[in-house]
């Protein structure tokens, strides 16, 4: 149902004290979030943006129509297109779903931390999982690295990957530029691996593993492109300095 921006959530006969009102609102927001596979913060941001624009709000958690002003329509989950085991516990599931993706707000903390975090336990996820998922960071890939704490019913894009591993994914870059994916936040004091190769190697994948080769080639091409932008004199000077220091000049 549609709810006008200035209509209260409670009628006159339902007036509660401040604590009761807050509890009612939080429960209502949680219901909306759970029905759509979103976080409460994402619901609040969507509602605030809609209020600011003067559009009506979609507040019925059973609403199943097309995406409308207020909140994204209920996400019924995606279609599992492929499941590949990485060990007896973990595997990589490919999911096809409609509409813009929902991103995790920040790299997962807790017991099973996001593998992109440097403070995550190395090897918490099997090396084969990172081999199978490597194409998500290939140049011009159209695949996305999913959050390990999400599911096919409520798929989410990994926050760590968006921050460090999606720089060559043109599809994701366009979605970010259009504001259809929110850039995750990195909590203070949390450090991430610089790229997919570094993260995968830390989790047991050999750097010369064939699955990482396209990423390494893309990295080398990017470095060459950066060098080509320097004046010729600067490039020559760097070479001489490397030879004096015993480098590979």
BALOBA-1460 file (C-alpha; in Angstrom, 3 decimals):
// residues 249
<rec num="1" residu="x" x="0.000" y="0.000" z="0.000"/>
<rec num="2" residu="x" x="1.079" y="3.622" z="-0.455"/>
<rec num="3" residu="x" x="1.557" y="5.836" z="2.575"/>
<rec num="4" residu="x" x="1.590" y="9.617" z="2.267"/>
<rec num="5" residu="x" x="4.742" y="11.262" z="3.524"/>
<rec num="6" residu="x" x="2.910" y="13.212" z="6.258"/>
<rec num="7" residu="x" x="0.710" y="10.353" z="7.470"/>
<rec num="8" residu="x" x="1.647" y="8.993" z="10.949"/>
<rec num="9" residu="x" x="2.374" y="5.313" z="11.415"/>
<rec num="10" residu="x" x="0.000" y="5.277" z="14.407"/>
<rec num="11" residu="x" x="-3.558" y="6.561" z="14.619"/>
<rec num="12" residu="x" x="-4.840" y="8.743" z="17.513"/>
<rec num="13" residu="x" x="-6.207" y="5.682" z="19.316"/>
<rec num="14" residu="x" x="-2.769" y="4.024" z="19.143"/>
<rec num="15" residu="x" x="-0.654" y="6.754" z="20.679"/>
<rec num="16" residu="x" x="2.176" y="5.227" z="22.737"/>
<rec num="17" residu="x" x="4.768" y="6.597" z="25.084"/>
<rec num="18" residu="x" x="8.111" y="7.465" z="23.503"/>
<rec num="19" residu="x" x="9.734" y="4.093" z="24.266"/>
<rec num="20" residu="x" x="6.745" y="2.150" z="22.957"/>
<rec num="21" residu="x" x="6.620" y="4.251" z="19.817"/>
<rec num="22" residu="x" x="10.317" y="3.691" z="19.126"/>
<rec num="23" residu="x" x="9.903" y="-0.043" z="19.596"/>
<rec num="24" residu="x" x="6.921" y="-0.104" z="17.213"/>
<rec num="25" residu="x" x="8.836" y="1.835" z="14.552"/>
<rec num="26" residu="x" x="11.908" y="-0.396" z="14.848"/>
<rec num="27" residu="x" x="9.753" y="-3.519" z="14.490"/>
<rec num="28" residu="x" x="8.035" y="-2.048" z="11.441"/>
<rec num="29" residu="x" x="11.366" y="-1.163" z="9.805"/>
<rec num="30" residu="x" x="12.757" y="-4.634" z="10.537"/>
<rec num="31" residu="x" x="9.710" y="-6.209" z="8.899"/>
<rec num="32" residu="x" x="10.156" y="-4.072" z="5.805"/>
<rec num="33" residu="x" x="13.874" y="-4.874" z="5.641"/>
<rec num="34" residu="x" x="13.437" y="-8.636" z="6.069"/>
<rec num="35" residu="x" x="10.725" y="-8.781" z="3.401"/>
<rec num="36" residu="x" x="13.033" y="-7.195" z="0.848"/>
<rec num="37" residu="x" x="16.406" y="-8.675" z="1.752"/>
<rec num="38" residu="x" x="17.679" y="-5.267" z="2.871"/>
<rec num="39" residu="x" x="19.233" y="-3.926" z="6.046"/>
<rec num="40" residu="x" x="17.328" y="-1.516" z="8.288"/>
<rec num="41" residu="x" x="19.847" y="1.209" z="7.414"/>
<rec num="42" residu="x" x="19.143" y="0.708" z="3.712"/>
<rec num="43" residu="x" x="15.398" y="0.973" z="4.359"/>
<rec num="44" residu="x" x="15.896" y="4.215" z="6.296"/>
<rec num="45" residu="x" x="18.053" y="5.697" z="3.536"/>
<rec num="46" residu="x" x="15.462" y="4.798" z="0.892"/>
<rec num="47" residu="x" x="12.608" y="6.248" z="2.959"/>
<rec num="48" residu="x" x="14.508" y="9.456" z="3.705"/>
<rec num="49" residu="x" x="15.371" y="9.930" z="0.029"/>
<rec num="50" residu="x" x="11.741" y="9.436" z="-0.962"/>
<rec num="51" residu="x" x="10.453" y="11.804" z="1.720"/>
<rec num="52" residu="x" x="12.874" y="14.461" z="0.495"/>
<rec num="53" residu="x" x="11.573" y="14.051" z="-3.071"/>
<rec num="54" residu="x" x="7.908" y="14.312" z="-2.009"/>
<rec num="55" residu="x" x="7.007" y="10.904" z="-3.450"/>
<rec num="56" residu="x" x="4.706" y="8.407" z="-1.698"/>
<rec num="57" residu="x" x="6.244" y="5.631" z="0.365"/>
<rec num="58" residu="x" x="5.766" y="1.910" z="-0.215"/>
<rec num="59" residu="x" x="5.454" y="0.514" z="3.308"/>
<rec num="60" residu="x" x="3.544" y="-2.743" z="2.913"/>
<rec num="61" residu="x" x="6.059" y="-5.596" z="3.369"/>
<rec num="62" residu="x" x="3.774" y="-7.872" z="1.341"/>
<rec num="63" residu="x" x="3.945" y="-5.580" z="-1.705"/>
<rec num="64" residu="x" x="5.176" y="-7.649" z="-4.638"/>
<rec num="65" residu="x" x="4.855" y="-5.265" z="-7.574"/>
<rec num="66" residu="x" x="7.538" y="-3.653" z="-9.676"/>
<rec num="67" residu="x" x="10.087" y="-1.441" z="-7.992"/>
<rec num="68" residu="x" x="8.271" y="1.729" z="-6.890"/>
<rec num="69" residu="x" x="9.189" y="4.960" z="-5.107"/>
<rec num="70" residu="x" x="10.088" y="4.392" z="-1.490"/>
<rec num="71" residu="x" x="11.627" y="0.927" z="-1.358"/>
<rec num="72" residu="x" x="12.827" y="-1.676" z="-3.801"/>
<rec num="73" residu="x" x="10.159" y="-4.289" z="-4.461"/>
<rec num="74" residu="x" x="10.311" y="-7.490" z="-2.436"/>
<rec num="75" residu="x" x="13.179" y="-9.671" z="-3.543"/>
<rec num="76" residu="x" x="12.002" y="-13.251" z="-3.863"/>
<rec num="77" residu="x" x="15.523" y="-14.447" z="-4.445"/>
<rec num="78" residu="x" x="17.383" y="-15.444" z="-7.559"/>
<rec num="79" residu="x" x="17.664" y="-18.479" z="-9.744"/>
<rec num="80" residu="x" x="20.598" y="-20.723" z="-8.890"/>
<rec num="81" residu="x" x="22.389" y="-21.408" z="-12.171"/>
<rec num="82" residu="x" x="25.413" y="-23.312" z="-10.892"/>
<rec num="83" residu="x" x="26.742" y="-24.816" z="-7.665"/>
<rec num="84" residu="x" x="30.394" y="-25.818" z="-7.359"/>
<rec num="85" residu="x" x="31.811" y="-27.308" z="-4.158"/>
<rec num="86" residu="x" x="35.117" y="-26.005" z="-2.823"/>
<rec num="87" residu="x" x="35.291" y="-28.502" z="0.042"/>
<rec num="88" residu="x" x="32.848" y="-30.478" z="2.166"/>
<rec num="89" residu="x" x="31.415" y="-27.286" z="3.710"/>
<rec num="90" residu="x" x="31.939" y="-24.335" z="1.388"/>
<rec num="91" residu="x" x="31.252" y="-23.864" z="-2.282"/>
<rec num="92" residu="x" x="30.511" y="-21.224" z="-4.896"/>
<rec num="93" residu="x" x="26.907" y="-20.695" z="-5.967"/>
<rec num="94" residu="x" x="26.069" y="-18.674" z="-9.075"/>
<rec num="95" residu="x" x="22.756" y="-16.823" z="-8.840"/>
<rec num="96" residu="x" x="20.853" y="-14.973" z="-11.546"/>
<rec num="97" residu="x" x="18.426" y="-12.329" z="-10.304"/>
<rec num="98" residu="x" x="16.601" y="-9.303" z="-11.638"/>
<rec num="99" residu="x" x="17.158" y="-5.690" z="-10.686"/>
<rec num="100" residu="x" x="20.173" y="-3.824" z="-9.325"/>
<rec num="101" residu="x" x="22.248" y="-5.750" z="-6.787"/>
<rec num="102" residu="x" x="22.230" y="-5.025" z="-3.081"/>
<rec num="103" residu="x" x="25.672" y="-4.539" z="-1.542"/>
<rec num="104" residu="x" x="26.745" y="-5.436" z="1.968"/>
<rec num="105" residu="x" x="27.145" y="-2.189" z="3.910"/>
<rec num="106" residu="x" x="30.668" y="-2.975" z="5.161"/>
<rec num="107" residu="x" x="33.065" y="-5.949" z="5.162"/>
<rec num="108" residu="x" x="31.639" y="-8.630" z="7.457"/>
<rec num="109" residu="x" x="32.969" y="-8.812" z="11.003"/>
<rec num="110" residu="x" x="32.322" y="-11.496" z="13.587"/>
<rec num="111" residu="x" x="33.492" y="-15.099" z="13.589"/>
<rec num="112" residu="x" x="33.420" y="-15.556" z="9.823"/>
<rec num="113" residu="x" x="34.988" y="-12.325" z="8.698"/>
<rec num="114" residu="x" x="35.047" y="-11.071" z="5.147"/>
<rec num="115" residu="x" x="38.054" y="-12.709" z="3.456"/>
<rec num="116" residu="x" x="39.087" y="-9.320" z="2.081"/>
<rec num="117" residu="x" x="39.895" y="-8.148" z="5.612"/>
<rec num="118" residu="x" x="43.533" y="-8.487" z="6.607"/>
<rec num="119" residu="x" x="42.444" y="-9.451" z="10.108"/>
<rec num="120" residu="x" x="40.402" y="-12.413" z="8.830"/>
<rec num="121" residu="x" x="41.814" y="-15.848" z="9.651"/>
<rec num="122" residu="x" x="43.697" y="-17.096" z="6.557"/>
<rec num="123" residu="x" x="42.248" y="-20.334" z="5.269"/>
<rec num="124" residu="x" x="38.867" y="-19.879" z="6.928"/>
<rec num="125" residu="x" x="37.508" y="-20.485" z="3.440"/>
<rec num="126" residu="x" x="39.064" y="-23.116" z="1.145"/>
<rec num="127" residu="x" x="41.523" y="-22.067" z="-1.536"/>
<rec num="128" residu="x" x="39.329" y="-23.634" z="-4.213"/>
<rec num="129" residu="x" x="36.597" y="-21.125" z="-3.404"/>
<rec num="130" residu="x" x="38.961" y="-18.317" z="-4.391"/>
<rec num="131" residu="x" x="40.025" y="-20.135" z="-7.549"/>
<rec num="132" residu="x" x="36.390" y="-20.560" z="-8.566"/>
<rec num="133" residu="x" x="35.544" y="-16.929" z="-7.817"/>
<rec num="134" residu="x" x="38.613" y="-15.371" z="-9.443"/>
<rec num="135" residu="x" x="36.751" y="-14.478" z="-12.695"/>
<rec num="136" residu="x" x="34.769" y="-11.861" z="-10.754"/>
<rec num="137" residu="x" x="37.923" y="-9.703" z="-10.790"/>
<rec num="138" residu="x" x="38.998" y="-10.420" z="-14.362"/>
<rec num="139" residu="x" x="39.262" y="-7.397" z="-16.668"/>
<rec num="140" residu="x" x="35.827" y="-6.572" z="-18.152"/>
<rec num="141" residu="x" x="34.111" y="-9.281" z="-16.101"/>
<rec num="142" residu="x" x="30.319" y="-9.138" z="-15.785"/>
<rec num="143" residu="x" x="30.277" y="-11.364" z="-12.699"/>
<rec num="144" residu="x" x="30.103" y="-10.237" z="-9.078"/>
<rec num="145" residu="x" x="31.723" y="-11.611" z="-5.917"/>
<rec num="146" residu="x" x="28.918" y="-12.429" z="-3.489"/>
<rec num="147" residu="x" x="28.990" y="-11.922" z="0.248"/>
<rec num="148" residu="x" x="29.562" y="-15.246" z="2.025"/>
<rec num="149" residu="x" x="26.898" y="-14.383" z="4.614"/>
<rec num="150" residu="x" x="24.166" y="-13.853" z="2.011"/>
<rec num="151" residu="x" x="22.064" y="-16.462" z="0.227"/>
<rec num="152" residu="x" x="20.304" y="-17.164" z="-3.055"/>
<rec num="153" residu="x" x="17.095" y="-15.980" z="-1.376"/>
<rec num="154" residu="x" x="18.659" y="-12.610" z="-0.481"/>
<rec num="155" residu="x" x="21.854" y="-12.223" z="-2.535"/>
<rec num="156" residu="x" x="24.300" y="-9.453" z="-1.683"/>
<rec num="157" residu="x" x="27.512" y="-8.226" z="-3.240"/>
<rec num="158" residu="x" x="30.606" y="-8.498" z="-1.031"/>
<rec num="159" residu="x" x="31.628" y="-5.128" z="0.421"/>
<rec num="160" residu="x" x="35.327" y="-6.015" z="0.446"/>
<rec num="161" residu="x" x="35.234" y="-6.955" z="-3.229"/>
<rec num="162" residu="x" x="33.470" y="-3.713" z="-4.156"/>
<rec num="163" residu="x" x="36.142" y="-1.733" z="-2.343"/>
<rec num="164" residu="x" x="39.194" y="-3.611" z="-3.652"/>
<rec num="165" residu="x" x="38.325" y="-6.144" z="-6.356"/>
<rec num="166" residu="x" x="35.773" y="-4.562" z="-8.687"/>
<rec num="167" residu="x" x="37.899" y="-1.903" z="-10.372"/>
<rec num="168" residu="x" x="37.889" y="-3.747" z="-13.731"/>
<rec num="169" residu="x" x="34.221" y="-4.723" z="-13.660"/>
<rec num="170" residu="x" x="32.653" y="-2.204" z="-16.040"/>
<rec num="171" residu="x" x="29.097" y="-3.294" z="-15.237"/>
<rec num="172" residu="x" x="29.583" y="-2.665" z="-11.534"/>
<rec num="173" residu="x" x="31.381" y="0.630" z="-12.179"/>
<rec num="174" residu="x" x="28.387" y="1.863" z="-14.177"/>
<rec num="175" residu="x" x="25.988" y="0.813" z="-11.420"/>
<rec num="176" residu="x" x="28.107" y="2.634" z="-8.836"/>
<rec num="177" residu="x" x="28.272" y="5.753" z="-11.008"/>
<rec num="178" residu="x" x="24.488" y="5.705" z="-11.435"/>
<rec num="179" residu="x" x="23.986" y="5.315" z="-7.694"/>
<rec num="180" residu="x" x="22.305" y="1.918" z="-8.103"/>
<rec num="181" residu="x" x="24.868" y="0.327" z="-5.776"/>
<rec num="182" residu="x" x="25.852" y="2.079" z="-2.599"/>
<rec num="183" residu="x" x="29.576" y="2.281" z="-1.947"/>
<rec num="184" residu="x" x="30.297" y="0.289" z="1.238"/>
<rec num="185" residu="x" x="31.900" y="1.918" z="4.240"/>
<rec num="186" residu="x" x="35.200" y="0.746" z="5.700"/>
<rec num="187" residu="x" x="35.139" y="0.914" z="9.511"/>
<rec num="188" residu="x" x="37.976" y="2.748" z="11.186"/>
<rec num="189" residu="x" x="40.994" y="0.535" z="11.766"/>
<rec num="190" residu="x" x="39.937" y="-2.153" z="9.274"/>
<rec num="191" residu="x" x="42.454" y="-2.860" z="6.499"/>
<rec num="192" residu="x" x="41.729" y="-4.788" z="3.318"/>
<rec num="193" residu="x" x="43.952" y="-6.659" z="0.890"/>
<rec num="194" residu="x" x="44.963" y="-4.516" z="-2.061"/>
<rec num="195" residu="x" x="43.453" y="-6.731" z="-4.758"/>
<rec num="196" residu="x" x="42.073" y="-10.186" z="-5.513"/>
<rec num="197" residu="x" x="45.479" y="-11.787" z="-6.072"/>
<rec num="198" residu="x" x="46.817" y="-10.693" z="-2.694"/>
<rec num="199" residu="x" x="43.647" y="-11.852" z="-0.954"/>
<rec num="200" residu="x" x="43.611" y="-15.230" z="-2.736"/>
<rec num="201" residu="x" x="47.299" y="-15.885" z="-2.087"/>
<rec num="202" residu="x" x="46.790" y="-15.140" z="1.617"/>
<rec num="203" residu="x" x="44.134" y="-17.859" z="1.582"/>
<rec num="204" residu="x" x="46.263" y="-20.596" z="0.055"/>
<rec num="205" residu="x" x="46.186" y="-19.964" z="-3.717"/>
<rec num="206" residu="x" x="49.615" y="-19.977" z="-5.366"/>
<rec num="207" residu="x" x="50.433" y="-16.695" z="-7.090"/>
<rec num="208" residu="x" x="51.232" y="-18.567" z="-10.305"/>
<rec num="209" residu="x" x="47.892" y="-20.398" z="-10.236"/>
<rec num="210" residu="x" x="46.323" y="-20.212" z="-13.725"/>
<rec num="211" residu="x" x="43.064" y="-18.819" z="-12.321"/>
<rec num="212" residu="x" x="44.894" y="-15.654" z="-11.235"/>
<rec num="213" residu="x" x="46.755" y="-15.144" z="-14.531"/>
<rec num="214" residu="x" x="44.171" y="-12.810" z="-16.170"/>
<rec num="215" residu="x" x="44.241" y="-10.536" z="-13.107"/>
<rec num="216" residu="x" x="48.039" y="-10.437" z="-13.093"/>
<rec num="217" residu="x" x="48.103" y="-9.665" z="-16.834"/>
<rec num="218" residu="x" x="45.642" y="-6.853" z="-16.286"/>
<rec num="219" residu="x" x="47.781" y="-5.524" z="-13.458"/>
<rec num="220" residu="x" x="50.901" y="-5.600" z="-15.679"/>
<rec num="221" residu="x" x="49.112" y="-3.816" z="-18.518"/>
<rec num="222" residu="x" x="47.925" y="-1.140" z="-16.114"/>
<rec num="223" residu="x" x="51.483" y="-0.608" z="-14.856"/>
<rec num="224" residu="x" x="52.757" y="-0.329" z="-18.433"/>
<rec num="225" residu="x" x="50.054" y="2.190" z="-19.249"/>
<rec num="226" residu="x" x="51.048" y="4.257" z="-16.216"/>
<rec num="227" residu="x" x="54.703" y="4.260" z="-17.340"/>
<rec num="228" residu="x" x="53.744" y="5.383" z="-20.827"/>
<rec num="229" residu="x" x="52.229" y="8.527" z="-19.386"/>
<rec num="230" residu="x" x="55.570" y="9.625" z="-17.890"/>
<rec num="231" residu="x" x="58.028" y="11.813" z="-19.808"/>
<rec num="232" residu="x" x="60.781" y="9.792" z="-21.479"/>
<rec num="233" residu="x" x="63.452" y="11.350" z="-19.286"/>
<rec num="234" residu="x" x="61.729" y="10.198" z="-16.111"/>
<rec num="235" residu="x" x="61.465" y="6.635" z="-17.391"/>
<rec num="236" residu="x" x="65.169" y="6.565" z="-18.269"/>
<rec num="237" residu="x" x="66.091" y="7.970" z="-14.864"/>
<rec num="238" residu="x" x="64.150" y="5.226" z="-13.119"/>
<rec num="239" residu="x" x="65.978" y="2.604" z="-15.155"/>
<rec num="240" residu="x" x="69.372" y="3.989" z="-14.255"/>
<rec num="241" residu="x" x="68.505" y="4.139" z="-10.601"/>
<rec num="242" residu="x" x="67.409" y="0.476" z="-10.684"/>
<rec num="243" residu="x" x="70.728" y="-0.556" z="-12.267"/>
<rec num="244" residu="x" x="72.757" y="1.314" z="-9.679"/>
<rec num="245" residu="x" x="70.886" y="-0.350" z="-6.872"/>
<rec num="246" residu="x" x="71.249" y="-3.782" z="-8.385"/>
<rec num="247" residu="x" x="67.673" y="-3.902" z="-9.623"/>
<rec num="248" residu="x" x="66.431" y="-5.291" z="-12.898"/>
<rec num="249" residu="x" x="66.883" y="-1.994" z="-14.834"/>
